[in-house]
């Protein structure tokens, strides 16, 4: 399967989709958004990480910020916060045949995407899936295998190496295929109340509480009794 460019969906939507299918549909199909502190802080951090198209060199590492990426196979595009290209030491047996050439640069390099997150590591796969999708885009664009990728968490200022397993990649393929099906049908799933609702940036738009009641009258009645 290969998607045309005008069918691409946002790579960053993968984390929304994994968090809650309805949240993804509200944002990406219905274009609803409600900034809360969590999302605003996240955006500021990403802006700092991006500094669009900025590239710097440290010893044998070229750091590219805000690198646009895409995948025809997955039908997604987006931006990598940071991609580090490390020059392979001449004659290195470990990564022989896996290096890539960079325009106007001597030698061969290996790529490592680093995704910046505001908080702390989570108990779910949202961040891992987004990073795996970035890896898959880079592998397709650069015709290479990527061995390493990392997540950086702002709250604890730590960078974690992540192994991008075949299982994780398969999950990305399934999720992106499902996202395309929803998008084609303009389908927004109904509310399914879960623990995620408490941390959801769209809680005020989605109003999951309403779905506990049969109608608005019942809801207003219950709220009046609470007060
Ligand atoms: S409030 Fe709950 S059901 Fe509604 S979009 Fe957010 S997580 Fe999903």
Boltz pocket constraint, residues with backbone or C-beta under 6 A from the ligand:
constraints:
  - pocket:
      binder: B
      contacts: [[A, 19], [A, 20], [A, 21], [A, 22], [A, 23], [A, 26], [A, 190], [A, 191], [A, 192], [A, 193], [A, 194], [A, 196], [A, 197], [A, 198], [A, 200], [A, 201], [A, 202], [A, 203], [A, 206], [A, 207], [A, 208]]
      max_distance: 6.0
